[in-house]
Amino acid sequence: MSKYFRWIRQNSNNIFNFLITTATVILITMLFPNIGNFKYEYQKGKPWMHETLIAPFDFSILKTNKELKQEQDSILLQFSPFFKEDTSIYPNKMKKFESIFNKKWKKFTKSSPFLKLNYSSKRTEAERILCHNFLKTNLKSIYQIGIADFQNDQKSLGADLPKNINKSVNNVNELVKTENIYTTQSAYEFLIKELKNTYPTKAFQGFIQNLNLDSDLSPNLFYDANMSEQVKSSQLANISLTKGLIESGTRIVLVGDIIDDNTFLILESLKKEYESILGSSQSHYMIVGGQSLLIISCIILLLLYLRNFRRKILHDLKKMTFLFLLVIIFVGITSLVLRFPKINVYIIPFALIPIVVRTLMDSRTALFVFIVTILISGFLAPNSFEFVFLQLAAGIMAIYSLPRLERRGQLVLTGVITFLTYSVVYFAFALTQEGSIKEIQWSNFMWFPINGLLLTFSYSLIYIFEKLFGFLSDVTLIELSNQNHPLLRQLTQHSPGTFQHCLQVANLAEAAINQIGGNPLLVRTGALYHDIGKMKHPEYFIENQLSNSNPHDKLEFDKSAQIITDHVKYGVKIAKKHKLPQQIIDFIETHHGAGKVMYFYTSFKNKYPEKEIDEEKFTYPGPDPFTKETAVLMMADGIEAASRTLKEKTPQTIRDLVENMIDKQIREDRFANADITFKNINQIKDIFTNALINVYHARIEYPKEKTQL
């Protein structure tokens, strides 16, 4: 059993890669639709490049989106909304009218001199009856026709009122012209007009105005939203999606024929029917198997790239998880968007992939992960060739436009460039397919600015992935290398000499990395923090000593060595307390490697030649540098510190110092674990020599002229 556990432990990385690869393939396969793929590729405006196509079965010709939209608009334009009558309003209003009319008439007869002089009591009563019946008859007629509040229902009905409405009374519908329906204002105007025509006498007009008839007029027809939406949805759902039939055996297209609009529509109809039949047949499992093989092929391409060019990523569990998760996320988003026909697939900001991966890793890996994601998504997207070509163009431009993310403003420029790339390439495709600018569907261009806008969210996405997977982006490095960072300000206050030393080391290391290749921002940031451990006992380090007194003179050599070596341990502790990234802590741990404090080690050995030395007390905790950047920092740190001890700073003494110091580190195997070559080391020697000569303003030695014999 222990043998199996040992085998699992030894191959844990390969087992994890296998599991995450298998999980990725399964998840992506589940995102694929359970339909087959049409075996022909074609484009509108291009010649048919396959054999003559004969209809293999009967199928209906699908209507275009434009035709369906026209039919929908026609139905919506002619649709008559439903209004339901509230039959309780008229009786209530009439009760109120009867009460007010009788009270107002009594008051009118008592106070009107016109009636007293010209009308007898019998005639006055007759006029009351006539006026009462006239008003009652007209109010009844108005309520029977109906009063609606169209202004209140404007949002539901639209800007233009429909020509007709369906008036529903006791569940009986009647189609009525909208112009015949009253509003409260038009009903009141009608009553007043009729009354004035019937009673031209001013005395009666005063009585009529005193009745306040507008209070007796309220809407009794109300918009029935539920019924209207049900009927409208039913009418829209009954629209036929097809417009004709192609019978089996009918020739659809010949070899070399240009695919015009009609042929393209027939081919699209055949493709949809073919994929539907294939997906619902007994060959379902074969289709899923084929899809899985295609996905596996793409994943293998990515794994082969990592194996040959980025082996470190292949052995990093977090980075592998990150890359596969990114692929799954974008394929999943593609599958989701395609479920909503009204949303175009070009809204998905695929250029986020190269931006994020480029910022957190490198541009080569970014491009390869992007290509693999686009290839897999291309199996889902309509017009696969157009989709893949368009996304590749936009993604490559995104990489070129963002060589190094240092400011959020750069993402705005990248978004603009991506938008322009999408627009130009899509316009080119549209021209070749339609052959006319008028026929281009310009509405599709609206998705490209949205896509470019979504790219600006990559700044937040980078931060999230940094925290989840422990990455270190250039944006974070810029923030950390800012000298106003709290920890660097603390170093400046407590150990000003050490801070100046760190600045000089940062300049040397950055110059070297720029020449030999690497991450200059990472090495500069690491250099600024590599000696923060000296803040615990700054006076024990010579660069912070302001007088000739040295506290080490009062200590034994092993105690002094212990204080010196402990600055690495304290530096790591301080860095973790301030939550510095592990990549920066690596510089603190490795800038002395597992070397010795030679001054105190040699002094102890000379003073106590016969005493056994505990070498651990004089040795730094390590480890030795394991990257190009940490190796360069070790060299720069040692050279900068040693250059301060030179009594005579000439080009030759500086050159000898650099040679001897670095050669000594090589003899001690300090760079055995770092990916650095002898060619790189020779380049670094020249860079350090020239930099220090410029720092100390040493005069360059001129070659001696040979004397001619």
N, C-alpha and C positions, 0 to 999 in steps of 0.2 A: 504493500500500500504506500509506503514511504517513497518507493521508486516513482510511483505515479504522481505523488504530490511534488516531488523534486522536478519531474518532467514538466508539470504544469507551471511551477515557479520559474523554471528556466525559459519557458516559451510563453510566458504570460502576455508579452507584448503582441506576439503573433496571434494568440487566441483572442485578445481584445480586438485586434484589427479585423479578424474573421467575423467576430460577433457583430461589430458595428457595421461592417460591410453588408452582412446578411440582413440586419435590421433595416438598413437604408434601402436595400433592394425590395424588401417586403413592403415597407411603408410607401415607397414610390409606386410600386405595382398596384397597391390598393387605391392610389390616387388616380390611376388610369381608368378611363371608361371601358366598360366591358363590351366593346365593339371592335370589329376588325378594321383593318385599314384598306382603303381603296388602292388597288395596285398600280394606278396610273397617276403620274404627275402632269399637270397642265397649268397654263396661265392664259388669261384673256389677252387677245391681241398677238399671241405667239402661235406658231404652227404646231399641229398635232404630231408629236415625234414617235408615236407608237404605231402598232398595226391598226388596220381598219377596225373600228369598234362597232360591233353589232349588239343591239339590245338583247341581253341574256334572258330577260323576263319582262312582263308588263309592269310599267311603273308610271306614276302620275308626274306631270311637270309642276314643279313648285313655283309659286308666284314670287316675284322679287320683293324685297323689303319695301321698295318704293311703291309697288302696286298695292301691297297690304296696307301701307300707310295711307294711300289715297282712299282705299275703301273704308278704313277706320275713320278718317276725317269726314268722309261723306256721311257715314252713320251718325257721327257725333253732331254734324251740322243739321241733319234732319231729325234728330232725336227730339221727342216731345216729353219734357219732364212731367212728373206726376205731382198734382196738388190735391190735398185732401181737405174736404169741407168740414168745418166744425159746426154741426147743426144746432148746437146749443147757444150760439152767439146771437142769432136773429131773435128768438123769443125773449131773451134777456134784454136786448136793446129795445124791443117793442114795449115791454113793461115799463121801462124807464121813460120811453117817449110818451106813453099814455099819461103817466103821472105828471110829467113836466108840462105837457101840452094843456091839460085841463087847468093847472094852476096859473100858467101864463095867460090863458084866454080870459079867465075871470079878472085878472089884474088888468088886462088890456081893455076889457069892456067898461070897467069902472073908471079908468083914467083917460079913455079916448073921447075927446069932444066930437070927433068926426062921426062916430057911431051914434052918439046921443042926438045929434042934429039930423042925421040923414037916414038912420035905420031904426025900424021898430024892433021890439023885443023878439017877435017871430022871425023877422028877417035876419036879425043878428044870430039867432040860434041856427037858422038854416046855413048861414055863412060858416058858422063854426063846424057844422057837420061836413060841409063840402071841403073846407080846408083840412079838417082832420082826415077824411077819407082820401083826399088827394095825396097828403103826405104819407099816409099809411100804405097806400097802393104803390107809390114810387119807391118807398123804402123796401117793401117786399120784393119789388121787381129788381132792385139793385142787389139785394142779398141773394136772390135766386140766380142771377147771373154770376155774382161772386165778386168779392173785394180781396185783392192780393197785395202783399207788401213786397213788390219786386226788388225794391232798393235794398231791403234787408237780406234778400236771397241772392244778391248780385255775385257774391263769391262762388256760390254753387252753380249758378246759371251761366256765368261768363259775362264778358263785356257786352255782347249783343244778345238781346232777349230772343228766345225761340219764336218761330212763327206761330206754333200751336202749343197748347198744353193739354195734358190729360187731367180732367177734373173728376175726382173720385168722390161720389156721394153715396154713402151706405154701401160701399164695395161695388158700386156700379160706375164704370169709367165712361167718360164722354170727351171726345176730342173737340176742343174749343179754340177758336182763334185768340191769340194773346191780346190783340188790339181791342177785342170786345170785353175783356175783363177790366173791371174798375180798379182804380187805386183809391185810397181815402180822399185824395185831393180831387181826382176827376169825378168821383161820385158826389162830392159836396158841390162842385161847380155845376154839375148837371141838375141837382135839386134846386139850387138858387136860380139858375136860368129858367127852369120850368115854372117856378113859383112867381118870378117876376113877370113872366109872360101871362100867367093866369091872373095874378093880382097886381096890376100896374099902379094901384093907389098907394101913395106914400105911407098912409097909416098902416095898411096891411104889410107893407115891406118892412116897416119898423118892427112890427110884431114878429115877422118871420126871422129877422136878424136876431131878435131877442130870444128866439128859441134855441140858439146855439146848436144847430143841426149837426155840426161837425163832431160833436161829442157822441152822437148816435151812430156814427159811422166807424166801424172797426173792421180790420181784415177777418174774413171767415174762411179764406183759402190759404193753406199753409203747405210749403214745399215738403214733399215726402221723400227724404233723402234715401231711405232704405229701399223703397220700391223703385225709385228712379235708378239707383245704382244696380239693383238686381236686373232690371230690364235692360239697362245699357250694357252690362257685362254679358248678359245672355246674347244680345244682338252682336256684340263684338266676337264672342266665342263661336258664333255660327258662321263667321266668315270662312269661306273655303280657302284652304292653303294651297290648293292646286288649280290648274287651269288647262286641263287637257291630259291626254294619255298617249304614251309611247308603247306600242305593242311589241311583243317579243319577235325578234328577227328583223326589226327595223334598223337600217343603217344609220348610225348617229354621226360619225365623222370619218373621213378618209385620211390616209397618211399624207401629211404636208398641208392639209387644210388649215387656214387661219381660223382660230377659235373666236368667233364673233359673239355678240351678246346672247343670241338665241341658243347657239351651241353650248356656250358656257353654262347657261341656265339648265339645259338638258343634262349636261355632264354633272353639275352639282346635284341635280335631282337623283340621277342614277347613283352617284356616290353615297348620298345619304341613305337611299333605300338599300343599297348593297351592304353598307356597314351595319345597318339595322338588322337585316336578315342574317348576316354572318354572326353578329353578336348574340342573336337569340337562338341560334342553332345548337346542335350537339357539339360543335367544334369550339365551344366556349373555353374549355380548359386548354385547348391548343393555342387559342389567341392569348390567353393569360401567360402561357409558357413562352410564346414568342415575344411578348412585351417584356417579360422578365429577362430574357436573353439579351434584348436590346439594351435594357438598363444595366445589366451586368457588364456588357461590352463597354459602355461609357464609364462605369466605375473602374473597370480594369485599366482603362486608359489613364485615369487619374492616378491610380496606384502605381502604374509603371513609371509615370513621370516622377512621382515622389521617390520611388525606389532608386531611380537613376540620377536624379538631380537634387532632391531634397530629402535625403535619408533621415536627417534629424527630425523632420516633421513626422515621418513614418513611425518613429520610435517615441513620439510625444503624444501621450493619450489625450491630453486636453486639446492640442491642435488638431488631431484627427477628428475628434468629436465636433469641434468647431466647424471644420470644413464640410463634413457630411451633414451637419445640422443646417448649415447655410443652403446646401443643395436641396435638402428636403423642404425647407421653409419656402423657397421660391417656386419649386415645382408644385407644392401645395397651394400657394397663392394663385398660380396659373390655373390649376384645376378648379379652384373656387370661383375665380373671375369668369371662367368659361361657362359656368352654370347660369350666369346672368347675361342674357343676350344683349341687353341694353348697355352693358359696360364693355368697352373695347379692351382687348388684351394688352394694347400698347400703353395702358395707364400704369402697368406694373413697372417700377423703376429697377430693371435688371442691372443697370449700371451701378447700383449700390454694391453689387458683389465685388467688382474689381476695385472700387473705391475703398471698401472696408478691408478686404484682404490685402490690398496694396499698402494700406496704412499700418496694418497690424503685422504683416509678414514681408512680402516683396512683390514686385510687379510681375515677375515671371509666373509665380504661383497664382497670383490674382487672375492673370489672363487664362491660365489653364483651367482653374476652377470655374471661371466664367463660361468658357467654351463648353465644358462638360454639362453645366447647368442648362445652357441654351440648347444643346443638342437633345437633352432629355425633354425639356419643355417643348421643343419643336415637334415632338411626336404628338403632343396634345393640341397645339395651336393650329388654327386654320391657315391655309397658305404657308406651309412649313418653310419653303425656301425663302419667301419674302420675309417671314418672321425671323429666321436665323440670320439672314444677311443684314437686316435692319438692326437687330440687337448687337451683332458683332461690330458693325460700324460705330454704333453709339458707345459700346463698351470700350473699344480701343481708343476712341477719342477721349473718353473719360479718363483713361489711364494716362494718356499723353498730356492732358490738360491739368493733371494733378500729380506731378512727380513727387511732391512731398507736401503733406497736409500740415500747415503751420498756423493758418488763420481760418476762421469760419467764413470770411469773405471769399476764400478760394472756392468754396462749394457753390456759391452763387454763380461764379464764372463757369464752373463745370456744368451747372444746371443749364445755363444759357447755351453753351457749346453743344451739350447733349440734345437740347431742344432743336437747335439749328440742324444738327446731323440727322435726327429723325425726320424733320420736315423736308430737307433736301432729298434724302434717299427715298422717302415715301412718295414725294412728288415725282421723282424719276420713274418709280414703279408704276404710279398711276398714269403717267403719260404713255408708257409703253403698253399698258393694258387698255386704256380708254381711247387713246389716239386723239383726244380733244380735251382742251382745258375746261370746256363747258360741262363735260360729262364727269369730271372728277368730283367725288363726294368730299367737299371741303369740311363737312362736319367732323370727319375723322381726324382732322388736324387739331381739334380742340383737346385731344387726349395728350398731345406732346408737351404743351406747357405745364399740364398737371404733373406729368412724369418728371419734368425738370424741377418742378417745385418740390416734389417728394424727395429728390436727391439731397436737398438741404437738411433732411432729417438724419443723414448719415453721421453727422457729428454726434448726435445723441446715441445712435446705434453703436458707434465705435466705443463710446464710454461704457455702454452696457456690456458689450463683449469683453472689454478690458477687465471689468470687475468680475464677470462670470468665469473667464478662462485665464486670467492672470497675464494678459498681454500688456505690452508697453508701447504706446503709440508716440509718434513725434510730437503730437499735441501735448501729451502729458510731460514729455521730456522738456519741452519749451517752458511749461509751467514750473517744473522742478528746477530748471537751470536759471530761472529768474533770480537775481541776487536779492530781491526783496522777499524771497521765500523765508518764512519764520526761522527755519533751521539754519539757513545760511546767514541770516542777520545775527542769530545767536552766536554762530561761529566767528563772525566778524568782531563782535563785542568781546567775547571771552578769549579768543585766540587770533588776534589780527595777523600775526606773523604766519600762522598756519593757513589762514585764508589766502594770503598773498602767495604762499607756496602752492596752494591748490589751484589758484588762477594760472600760475606759470605752467604747472603740470597739465592743466586743461588745454592751454594753448599749444604746448608741444605735442600732446597726444592727438589732438584734433588735426593738426597739420600732418602728422604721420598717417592717420587713418584716411584722410582725404587722398593721400598719394597711393597707398597700397590697397585701398578698398575696404569698406566696412561702414559702420554707422557712426559718423562723426558726432552727431547729436547725443548719442548714447554714451560715447567715451568721454565727451566733454562733461556731461551731467555726472557720470560716475566719478570723474576726476574732482569735481567740486565737492563731492561728499566723502571722498575716500578717507580723509583724515579727521572726520568729525569726532572720533573717539578721543582725540587729544584735548577736547574741551574739559574732560574730567580732571586732568592734571596739566594744564597748559604750560606752567612754569618749568616742567621737566623736559621740555623740548626746546632746542636751542634757538629756533626761529622766533620764539616768544620771549626770550630772555633779554631784558633791557639793560642789565648791568653785567659786570664781569663775574659776579658770583653765580655759581652753578650748584643747585641743590644736590646734584649727583655726587658732589665731592664729599658729602656727609654720609653717603650710603655705600654699602657693599656692592660689588659689581653685579652679583646675582639679583639683588633687590632692584637695582637700577634697570637691569635687563627686563625684570618682571614688569616694571612700570611701563617700559617702552613697548613690550609685546602686548600688554593688556589694552593698549589703545585700539587694537583691532576688535577685541571682544566688546569693549565699551561702545565702539562705533556701531557694531551690529545691534547692540541693545538699544542705542539711541534711535537708530534707523527704524527698527521694528516698532518702537514706541510712537514714532511719528508716521508710521504706516507707509514707509518708502517701499517701492516695488522691489521684489526679490532680485531683479536684474541689476538694480543699483547696489543692493547689499552685496552682490557678487564681487563688485569692485572693492568694497571695503574688506572683504574676507581674503581676496587674492592679491592685493597690491604689494604684499611682502611674501606671499606664498608660504612655503614651509622653510624659508631661509632663517639664518641666524642673525642676532644682533652682534655683528663681528667686532665692534669696538670694545664692548664689555666682555665678550667671550675671549678675545685675545688678551685683554688686560687681566682677566681672572687667571687665564692660563699662564701668563708670564709671572704673576704674583705668587700663584700657588702651583708650581710645576709638578709637584709630587702628589697633589690632592686630586682625587677622582672628581671629574666634572659631571654634574647633572645637566646634560645638554638640553633637556626639555625646558629648563628655566631660561635658556638663551635662544629658544627657537619660537618663531611665530606660529600660531595655530594653523595657518593655511586655510584652504588648500592652495596648490599652485594654479596659475591662470589656466583656464580651459577654453577660452575664446580668443579670437584675434584682438578684440578690443581690450580685454583684461590684460593680455600679454603686453600690449603697447603701453597701457597705463603703468605696469610694473617698471618697464624700461624708463618711461618719462619721469616717474617718481624718483627712481634711483639717480638718474642723470641730473635732474634739477637740484636735488639735495646735495649731491657731491660737487656740483659746479660752484656752489657757494663757498666751498672750502679751498678752492684754488687760490693760491697766493698770487700767481702770475697767470692772467687770463689772456693768452695769445691763441691764435688759430691752432697752433701745434699742440699746446697743452689741452685745449678743449677737445681737439680731435683724439688725442691719446686717452683722455678721460672717457669719452664716449665709447671708444673701441674696447678699452679694458673693462669698463663696467658691464657692458652688454655681453662681452665674451665670457666674463666670469659667471653671469647668469646662465649662459648656454652650458658651460661646463658643469654647473650644478643641476642641469636638467630642469630648469624652472619652466621651460616652454614645451616640455614633452607632450602635454595634453592639449596644447593650443594648435588651431589650424593655421599656422604661420610658417612660411618658408624662409630658407636662407636668403633668397632674393629679396623678400620683404624686409628681413632684418638689415641687410646691407642698405636698402633704401632708407630705412628708419635712421640708421647711423648718419647718413648724409644729411637728412632733414634736421635731426637734432643738432648736428655740428653747425650747420649754417644758421639755424635759429639762435643758438647760444652765442655765436659770434656776433650776430646782429644785436642781441640783448645786451651784451657787454661791450659793444662798439669796438671790438678788437679789430686791429688793422689786418687786412688780408696780406698774406705773404706772396710776393711776386716771384715767379720762377727766375732763377739765375740764367743769364745769357752765356751760352757756351762760347769760349774763345776759340777763334779759328787759328789753326796752326799754319 
